[in-house]
C-alpha cells in the first residue's frame, strides 16, 4: 500500500512531488513518535510517594501548635 502510494505520487507529480511527500512523511513521523512517547508515559505506573515519618509529622505539629496561654494566638 505504501509502495503504491509512493509510486502514484512519483508518476503524477515527479521528483518535486516525492520531495514534498518525504517532507510531509517526516513531519508525520515526528508527530507519531511524540504521540507514542506520550502514550508510553501514560502507561508507566506513577511514582510512589515517599513514606512519611510519623516522628517528623509529630515534631512539625508540636512546633506549629498554638500556645493557648498567649493572647496573640487566640485571635
C-alpha positions as CSV (number, residue, x, y, z in Angstrom):
1,X,0.0,0.0,0.0
2,X,2.8,2.4,0.9
3,X,4.8,1.5,-2.2
4,X,1.8,2.0,-4.4
5,X,1.1,5.4,-2.8
6,X,4.8,6.5,-3.4
7,X,4.7,5.3,-7.0
8,X,1.4,7.1,-7.6
9,X,3.0,10.4,-6.3
10,X,6.1,9.8,-8.4
11,X,4.0,9.1,-11.5
12,X,1.7,12.1,-11.0
13,X,4.0,14.8,-9.5
14,X,7.5,13.6,-10.3
15,X,10.6,14.3,-8.2
16,X,9.2,17.5,-6.7
17,X,6.1,15.6,-5.5
18,X,8.3,12.9,-4.0
19,X,10.3,15.6,-2.1
20,X,7.0,17.1,-0.8
21,X,5.8,13.6,0.2
22,X,9.1,13.0,2.1
23,X,8.8,16.3,3.9
24,X,5.2,15.5,5.0
25,X,6.1,12.0,5.9
26,X,9.0,13.2,8.1
27,X,6.7,15.6,9.9
28,X,4.1,12.9,10.4
29,X,6.7,10.5,11.7
30,X,7.8,13.1,14.3
31,X,4.2,13.6,15.3
32,X,3.5,9.8,15.6
33,X,6.7,9.2,17.6
34,X,5.8,12.0,20.0
35,X,2.3,10.6,20.4
36,X,3.7,7.2,21.1
37,X,6.0,8.6,23.8
38,X,3.1,10.4,25.4
39,X,1.1,7.2,25.4
40,X,4.0,5.2,26.9
41,X,4.3,7.8,29.7
42,X,0.7,7.3,30.5
43,X,1.1,3.6,30.7
44,X,4.0,3.8,33.2
45,X,3.0,3.5,36.8
46,X,3.0,6.7,38.8
47,X,6.0,7.2,41.1
48,X,5.1,6.2,44.7
49,X,5.1,9.0,47.2
50,X,7.9,9.0,49.7
51,X,6.9,7.4,53.0
52,X,6.1,9.9,55.8
53,X,8.0,9.6,59.0
54,X,5.4,9.8,61.9
55,X,8.1,11.3,64.2
56,X,8.6,14.1,61.7
57,X,4.9,14.8,61.5
58,X,4.6,14.9,65.3
59,X,7.5,17.2,65.6
60,X,6.0,19.6,63.0
61,X,2.7,19.6,64.7
62,X,4.3,20.3,68.1
63,X,6.4,23.1,66.5
64,X,3.4,24.8,64.9
65,X,0.9,24.3,67.7
66,X,-0.7,27.4,69.0
67,X,0.0,28.3,72.6
68,X,-3.4,28.7,74.3
69,X,-1.9,30.9,77.0
70,X,-0.7,33.6,74.6
71,X,-3.1,36.5,73.9
72,X,-1.8,36.9,70.3
73,X,-2.6,33.2,69.5
74,X,-6.3,33.4,70.4
75,X,-7.3,35.8,67.6
